[in-house]
Amino acid sequence: MSENKKAITGGEFIIRDTDYKEIFTPEDFSEEEGMIAQMCMDFLAAEVQPHLDAIDSMKDPELMPKLVEKAGELGLLGLSVPEELGGMGVDFKTTLLATEALGGGHSFSVAYGAHTGIGTLPILYYGNEAQKAKYIPKLASGEWKASYCLTEPSAGSDANSGKTKAKLSEDGKSWIINGQKMWITNAGFADVLTVFAKIDDDENLTAFIIEGGTPGVTMNAEEKKMGIKGSSTRQVFFNDVVIPVENQLYERGKGFKIAVNILNIGRIKLGAGVMGGAKESINESVKYANEREQFTRSISKYGAIRHKLAEQCIRTFATESATYRAGQNIDDAIKALIEGGMEKGKATLKGIEAFAIECAILKVYGSDTLDYVVDEGVQIHGGMGYSAETNIERAYRDSRINKIFEGTNEINRLLAVSMIMRKAMKGELDLIGPATAVGKELMGIPDFGAADTTLFAAEKGYIKNFKKAILMIAGTAAQKIGATMAKEQEIVMNISDKIIWTYVAESTLLRVEKMVAAKGEAACQEQLDMMRVLIYDMADMMNKAGKDALNSFVEADELTMMMMGLKRFTKHAPFNPKEARQRIAIKLIDKGSYCY
């Protein structure tokens, strides 16, 4: 990337072309970073996967906290913690890599993610020096375990409506906390709880640090859940809990800000973690398909099974491409802020906040991908997939929570569009100019000039047109619906899906283009196939979502014109997806595990 080219910012991919040289791909990780990932996978293989049944049974309440401690001894809990506080201080994308590598750990992955993410980061990024010095080293080592208490029975997606209260004691030395929290991960063994409450009649939440075992903190029994059965999940009650006044975290009334920014981190990390689960499930699927015989042939030789195996790989590869693209963008933003004089912790939050749109995108697409992969994994296993004797059955149950964690997928779809619109209204994202240009193009004569036949020219054209379809529909919706657009959730989600698919498709294209530049076309045949099948399928998906949106708020001649434009922007040349999927599946079957 040329030095004078302005760094891309969150959501800008809709109106700006990106060169493959500007992005980071998983192939770019260093040997040292690869060793961190291998250490994580080795830990799962040695300490977690042999004990999955015992973890899920929860008969030994000390098993999970001991595993967390062992992870701490290896330094895995302190990857994002600065060295001066007992951590390793790696960059953001490397924490994503570790999260992916540990993503196949089922309930352990949840405990790890909650501890290192929402459990530790509020104190790391918002705590004062005394708070960080007291808590972070012990959290990084695993001596203390952490949880995050935000959700309440009547406050889920609308977290700021929580009813837990905080009151200053008469002598002004203590906070007195009263209230109830539910669905609290790691609650059963947490030593440190970040708790959100409203002081007196404040409209917004404030955050507090409460240590486990403080008088007045009580809990219900462990929740019985569909999946992630080994993850400690309990209701937590605060009955006149007295904590020192210095245990207020950050500023009064700024708790919701903490929650939102920490959730941004959780969303992209979820996108990374589900990849580990997806790859594990693909490995289970291809292993079973190679071993299982029907009609005297292994089922991996049948086209229906190969279609499923290939599609599992395509969606996982696409998720991976988008996740590490965004991870590097975040690292670049953090670096620029630090170079501008900002303190590292604050710069980290600001850098991640700048790409909150992409964090929401990855949360949605990643969790949808894992759901698809495990569902088809069960189907490949047939009746055995329904048996608790198989790992795929556990994976199927465990995956479902990811569409609810870190804000439901519906909330994140709505957020992605609202954040883009907010940036446009603030002048941070110029949507009006490009949308106007698309409107003029609709009124003009299509360009039937000589076709560009160079490699990737067709795919780049499809992505450009996908972006035009977004601008056409979103621009018209903003104009016609205006201030009430947020209430038209079906239309907003149609637009959001188009944004999500475009980001993922472009990320996959750029990754494959970079791979071909490094290795040559012949060495990347299956990656080219995955990218082309993805875009081919997404063209139809883009068309359907666009039609659903336009039919909801446009009428008469204008609707006819825009439908013609939508058809033009989602048109795809003839392509043979069957043969492409066959090549993808054959390589997977030959290797016997995920190999992309």
FENURNOR-V243316 format. One record per residue. N is the residue number from 1. RES is the residue in one small letter. PSI is psi in degrees with one decimal (* if undefined). Layout:
N/RES/PSI ; N/RES/PSI
This chain:
1/m/133.8 ; 2/s/146.3 ; 3/e/-28.0 ; 4/n/1.9 ; 5/k/126.9 ; 6/k/136.0 ; 7/a/142.5 ; 8/i/148.7 ; 9/t/171.6 ; 10/g/132.8 ; 11/g/-11.4 ; 12/e/-14.7 ; 13/f/-23.3 ; 14/i/-31.7 ; 15/i/4.5 ; 16/r/135.9 ; 17/d/145.6 ; 18/t/135.7 ; 19/d/143.6 ; 20/y/-24.7 ; 21/k/-18.0 ; 22/e/-14.9 ; 23/i/158.6 ; 24/f/140.8 ; 25/t/162.5 ; 26/p/-26.1 ; 27/e/-14.4 ; 28/d/-5.8 ; 29/f/143.8 ; 30/s/169.2 ; 31/e/-38.6 ; 32/e/-42.2 ; 33/e/-36.9 ; 34/g/-33.8 ; 35/m/-34.8 ; 36/i/-44.1 ; 37/a/-42.8 ; 38/q/-38.1 ; 39/m/-40.3 ; 40/c/-45.2 ; 41/m/-37.6 ; 42/d/-39.1 ; 43/f/-45.4 ; 44/l/-46.1 ; 45/a/-36.8 ; 46/a/-39.6 ; 47/e/-24.0 ; 48/v/-57.2 ; 49/q/-33.1 ; 50/p/-13.3 ; 51/h/22.6 ; 52/l/-39.8 ; 53/d/-42.4 ; 54/a/-39.3 ; 55/i/-46.5 ; 56/d/-30.9 ; 57/s/-27.4 ; 58/m/23.7 ; 59/k/-30.5 ; 60/d/99.6 ; 61/p/-12.6 ; 62/e/-10.4 ; 63/l/-51.0 ; 64/m/-47.7 ; 65/p/-32.4 ; 66/k/-38.6 ; 67/l/-39.8 ; 68/v/-41.8 ; 69/e/-41.8 ; 70/k/-38.8 ; 71/a/-36.7 ; 72/g/-37.7 ; 73/e/-29.4 ; 74/l/-5.0 ; 75/g/6.0 ; 76/l/-19.1 ; 77/l/-14.6 ; 78/g/22.6 ; 79/l/-41.6 ; 80/s/-2.1 ; 81/v/134.4 ; 82/p/152.0 ; 83/e/-35.1 ; 84/e/-12.1 ; 85/l/15.2 ; 86/g/11.1 ; 87/g/-165.5 ; 88/m/-20.0 ; 89/g/37.5 ; 90/v/166.5 ; 91/d/173.3 ; 92/f/-44.1 ; 93/k/-26.8 ; 94/t/-32.6 ; 95/t/-32.3 ; 96/l/-40.9 ; 97/l/-43.7 ; 98/a/-39.6 ; 99/t/-41.7 ; 100/e/-47.2 ; 101/a/-28.9 ; 102/l/2.9 ; 103/g/-15.1 ; 104/g/17.4 ; 105/g/11.0 ; 106/h/-123.9 ; 107/s/-32.9 ; 108/f/-39.1 ; 109/s/-35.9 ; 110/v/-46.1 ; 111/a/-43.3 ; 112/y/-47.8 ; 113/g/-40.8 ; 114/a/-39.7 ; 115/h/-51.6 ; 116/t/-22.4 ; 117/g/-95.7 ; 118/i/-20.5 ; 119/g/-43.6 ; 120/t/-40.3 ; 121/l/-33.8 ; 122/p/-39.6 ; 123/i/-40.4 ; 124/l/-43.3 ; 125/y/-21.1 ; 126/y/-9.2 ; 127/g/153.5 ; 128/n/176.8 ; 129/e/-39.4 ; 130/a/-42.8 ; 131/q/-44.3 ; 132/k/-42.7 ; 133/a/-33.9 ; 134/k/-42.8 ; 135/y/-39.8 ; 136/i/-45.6 ; 137/p/-39.8 ; 138/k/-30.5 ; 139/l/-37.7 ; 140/a/-32.9 ; 141/s/-19.1 ; 142/g/-1.2 ; 143/e/-39.8 ; 144/w/143.2 ; 145/k/151.3 ; 146/a/152.7 ; 147/s/173.3 ; 148/y/116.7 ; 149/c/92.0 ; 150/l/-51.4 ; 151/t/141.7 ; 152/e/166.2 ; 153/p/-34.5 ; 154/s/10.8 ; 155/a/90.5 ; 156/g/-90.9 ; 157/s/-33.6 ; 158/d/69.7 ; 159/a/-31.4 ; 160/n/-4.3 ; 161/s/9.8 ; 162/g/149.9 ; 163/k/-3.7 ; 164/t/134.8 ; 165/k/149.4 ; 166/a/136.9 ; 167/k/137.3 ; 168/l/136.3 ; 169/s/162.6 ; 170/e/-33.6 ; 171/d/-2.2 ; 172/g/12.1 ; 173/k/-11.1 ; 174/s/155.1 ; 175/w/140.6 ; 176/i/118.8 ; 177/i/133.2 ; 178/n/133.3 ; 179/g/-168.8 ; 180/q/138.2 ; 181/k/152.6 ; 182/m/163.0 ; 183/w/43.1 ; 184/i/110.1 ; 185/t/137.6 ; 186/n/7.4 ; 187/a/-34.9 ; 188/g/-20.6 ; 189/f/14.1 ; 190/a/136.4 ; 191/d/-21.3 ; 192/v/125.4 ; 193/l/126.5 ; 194/t/114.9 ; 195/v/135.2 ; 196/f/129.7 ; 197/a/161.9 ; 198/k/128.9 ; 199/i/123.0 ; 200/d/-122.2 ; 201/d/25.3 ; 202/d/147.6 ; 203/e/-29.0 ; 204/n/155.2 ; 205/l/155.5 ; 206/t/148.7 ; 207/a/146.7 ; 208/f/151.5 ; 209/i/120.9 ; 210/i/128.9 ; 211/e/141.9 ; 212/g/144.0 ; 213/g/-2.9 ; 214/t/132.8 ; 215/p/136.7 ; 216/g/-12.8 ; 217/v/116.5 ; 218/t/164.2 ; 219/m/149.3 ; 220/n/171.4 ; 221/a/165.7 ; 222/e/137.9 ; 223/e/142.9 ; 224/k/118.6 ; 225/k/162.1 ; 226/m/-44.5 ; 227/g/-166.1 ; 228/i/49.2 ; 229/k/-25.0 ; 230/g/-2.9 ; 231/s/125.7 ; 232/s/120.7 ; 233/t/113.1 ; 234/r/158.3 ; 235/q/142.3 ; 236/v/132.1 ; 237/f/141.5 ; 238/f/109.6 ; 239/n/100.4 ; 240/d/49.0 ; 241/v/122.5 ; 242/v/123.6 ; 243/i/155.2 ; 244/p/148.1 ; 245/v/-28.2 ; 246/e/-2.8 ; 247/n/4.1 ; 248/q/133.7 ; 249/l/119.5 ; 250/y/-149.6 ; 251/e/155.3 ; 252/r/135.1 ; 253/g/4.7 ; 254/k/15.3 ; 255/g/-36.4 ; 256/f/-34.2 ; 257/k/-43.6 ; 258/i/-48.1 ; 259/a/-45.4 ; 260/v/-46.8 ; 261/n/-36.7 ; 262/i/-34.9 ; 263/l/-34.2 ; 264/n/-44.1 ; 265/i/-45.0 ; 266/g/-34.3 ; 267/r/-48.1 ; 268/i/-32.1 ; 269/k/-32.2 ; 270/l/-40.5 ; 271/g/-34.5 ; 272/a/-44.8 ; 273/g/-39.1 ; 274/v/-23.7 ; 275/m/-39.4 ; 276/g/-42.6 ; 277/g/-39.6 ; 278/a/-44.2 ; 279/k/-39.2 ; 280/e/-42.3 ; 281/s/-34.0 ; 282/i/-42.4 ; 283/n/-42.8 ; 284/e/-39.9 ; 285/s/-48.0 ; 286/v/-34.0 ; 287/k/-46.7 ; 288/y/-41.5 ; 289/a/-34.8 ; 290/n/-31.2 ; 291/e/-32.3 ; 292/r/127.6 ; 293/e/140.6 ; 294/q/135.1 ; 295/f/40.2 ; 296/t/11.7 ; 297/r/147.2 ; 298/s/142.8 ; 299/i/-13.8 ; 300/s/-10.0 ; 301/k/-7.4 ; 302/y/140.0 ; 303/g/-38.4 ; 304/a/-39.4 ; 305/i/-41.2 ; 306/r/-36.5 ; 307/h/-45.5 ; 308/k/-46.0 ; 309/l/-43.0 ; 310/a/-42.8 ; 311/e/-34.9 ; 312/q/-44.8 ; 313/c/-42.5 ; 314/i/-48.9 ; 315/r/-34.8 ; 316/t/-44.4 ; 317/f/-40.5 ; 318/a/-43.1 ; 319/t/-44.7 ; 320/e/-43.4 ; 321/s/-45.7 ; 322/a/-37.2 ; 323/t/-47.8 ; 324/y/-23.6 ; 325/r/-50.4 ; 326/a/-37.8 ; 327/g/-42.1 ; 328/q/-37.7 ; 329/n/-40.9 ; 330/i/-45.4 ; 331/d/-41.6 ; 332/d/-40.9 ; 333/a/-41.9 ; 334/i/-46.7 ; 335/k/-43.3 ; 336/a/-39.3 ; 337/l/-40.0 ; 338/i/-43.4 ; 339/e/-24.8 ; 340/g/1.3 ; 341/g/2.6 ; 342/m/142.7 ; 343/e/145.1 ; 344/k/-44.1 ; 345/g/-45.8 ; 346/k/-39.4 ; 347/a/-37.1 ; 348/t/-46.8 ; 349/l/-43.7 ; 350/k/-39.8 ; 351/g/-41.6 ; 352/i/-40.7 ; 353/e/-35.0 ; 354/a/-24.6 ; 355/f/33.0 ; 356/a/-32.0 ; 357/i/-49.2 ; 358/e/-35.0 ; 359/c/-43.2 ; 360/a/-41.9 ; 361/i/-46.5 ; 362/l/-32.8 ; 363/k/-46.4 ; 364/v/-54.4 ; 365/y/-39.1 ; 366/g/-46.3 ; 367/s/-35.1 ; 368/d/-38.0 ; 369/t/-49.0 ; 370/l/-41.0 ; 371/d/-43.3 ; 372/y/-47.2 ; 373/v/-45.9 ; 374/v/-33.4 ; 375/d/-46.9 ; 376/e/-28.4 ; 377/g/-44.6 ; 378/v/-43.0 ; 379/q/-40.1 ; 380/i/-37.1 ; 381/h/-15.0 ; 382/g/-137.6 ; 383/g/-33.6 ; 384/m/-27.3 ; 385/g/-20.2 ; 386/y/-3.9 ; 387/s/138.1 ; 388/a/-4.3 ; 389/e/-15.5 ; 390/t/149.1 ; 391/n/-26.5 ; 392/i/-29.2 ; 393/e/-42.5 ; 394/r/-43.7 ; 395/a/-39.2 ; 396/y/-46.9 ; 397/r/-40.3 ; 398/d/-28.6 ; 399/s/-28.8 ; 400/r/-30.1 ; 401/i/-23.6 ; 402/n/-20.9 ; 403/k/-5.3 ; 404/i/-40.3 ; 405/f/151.7 ; 406/e/34.9 ; 407/g/128.0 ; 408/t/160.1 ; 409/n/-32.1 ; 410/e/-44.6 ; 411/i/-42.5 ; 412/n/-34.0 ; 413/r/-45.4 ; 414/l/-40.9 ; 415/l/-41.0 ; 416/a/-45.3 ; 417/v/-43.1 ; 418/s/-36.1 ; 419/m/-38.3 ; 420/i/-45.8 ; 421/m/-38.2 ; 422/r/-41.5 ; 423/k/-39.1 ; 424/a/-41.5 ; 425/m/-30.9 ; 426/k/-5.1 ; 427/g/11.9 ; 428/e/-14.4 ; 429/l/116.4 ; 430/d/90.9 ; 431/l/-26.4 ; 432/i/-46.3 ; 433/g/-55.3 ; 434/p/-37.0 ; 435/a/-39.2 ; 436/t/-40.4 ; 437/a/-38.7 ; 438/v/-40.1 ; 439/g/-42.2 ; 440/k/-37.1 ; 441/e/-36.7 ; 442/l/-34.4 ; 443/m/-13.6 ; 444/g/-176.3 ; 445/i/130.6 ; 446/p/147.4 ; 447/d/114.9 ; 448/f/34.3 ; 449/g/176.4 ; 450/a/134.4 ; 451/a/141.7 ; 452/d/117.9 ; 453/t/9.2 ; 454/t/157.7 ; 455/l/132.9 ; 456/f/-6.7 ; 457/a/-43.9 ; 458/a/-45.8 ; 459/e/-39.1 ; 460/k/-36.1 ; 461/g/-39.9 ; 462/y/-44.2 ; 463/i/-42.8 ; 464/k/-43.3 ; 465/n/-35.3 ; 466/f/-42.9 ; 467/k/-38.3 ; 468/k/-38.8 ; 469/a/-40.1 ; 470/i/-49.2 ; 471/l/-39.7 ; 472/m/-48.2 ; 473/i/-44.9 ; 474/a/-41.1 ; 475/g/-42.8 ; 476/t/-39.6 ; 477/a/-43.7 ; 478/a/-38.2 ; 479/q/-44.2 ; 480/k/-38.2 ; 481/i/-36.1 ; 482/g/-130.1 ; 483/a/-24.0 ; 484/t/8.0 ; 485/m/-36.4 ; 486/a/-26.4 ; 487/k/-18.0 ; 488/e/70.2 ; 489/q/-33.7 ; 490/e/-42.2 ; 491/i/-43.6 ; 492/v/-40.0 ; 493/m/-31.9 ; 494/n/-45.8 ; 495/i/-42.3 ; 496/s/-43.3 ; 497/d/-40.6 ; 498/k/-39.0 ; 499/i/-45.5 ; 500/i/-50.9 ; 501/w/-37.9 ; 502/t/-43.6 ; 503/y/-45.3 ; 504/v/-43.0 ; 505/a/-44.2 ; 506/e/-41.3 ; 507/s/-40.8 ; 508/t/-43.4 ; 509/l/-48.0 ; 510/l/-39.8 ; 511/r/-45.9 ; 512/v/-38.2 ; 513/e/-41.1 ; 514/k/-38.4 ; 515/m/-43.1 ; 516/v/-39.9 ; 517/a/-32.6 ; 518/a/-37.1 ; 519/k/-17.8 ; 520/g/154.1 ; 521/e/-41.1 ; 522/a/-32.8 ; 523/a/-6.6 ; 524/c/28.2 ; 525/q/-47.4 ; 526/e/-33.6 ; 527/q/-39.5 ; 528/l/-42.1 ; 529/d/-45.4 ; 530/m/-45.1 ; 531/m/-42.3 ; 532/r/-39.8 ; 533/v/-43.4 ; 534/l/-50.2 ; 535/i/-39.4 ; 536/y/-47.9 ; 537/d/-40.4 ; 538/m/-25.7 ; 539/a/-44.7 ; 540/d/-39.0 ; 541/m/-41.5 ; 542/m/-39.7 ; 543/n/-45.4 ; 544/k/-46.7 ; 545/a/-38.4 ; 546/g/-43.4 ; 547/k/-43.2 ; 548/d/-41.6 ; 549/a/-51.8 ; 550/l/-41.5 ; 551/n/-13.2 ; 552/s/-21.3 ; 553/f/3.1 ; 554/v/145.5 ; 555/e/167.9 ; 556/a/-139.4 ; 557/d/-35.2 ; 558/e/-38.9 ; 559/l/-43.5 ; 560/t/-46.2 ; 561/m/-43.4 ; 562/m/-32.2 ; 563/m/-38.3 ; 564/m/-41.1 ; 565/g/-42.9 ; 566/l/-41.9 ; 567/k/-41.4 ; 568/r/-41.0 ; 569/f/-13.9 ; 570/t/15.9 ; 571/k/142.1 ; 572/h/138.2 ; 573/a/158.2 ; 574/p/139.7 ; 575/f/142.9 ; 576/n/93.3 ; 577/p/-26.3 ; 578/k/-48.6 ; 579/e/-38.5 ; 580/a/-45.7 ; 581/r/-36.0 ; 582/q/-45.9 ; 583/r/-41.5 ; 584/i/-47.1 ; 585/a/-39.9 ; 586/i/-42.7 ; 587/k/-42.2 ; 588/l/-45.3 ; 589/i/-41.5 ; 590/d/-41.0 ; 591/k/-28.1 ; 592/g/5.4 ; 593/s/168.4 ; 594/y/126.5 ; 595/c/23.5 ; 596/y/*
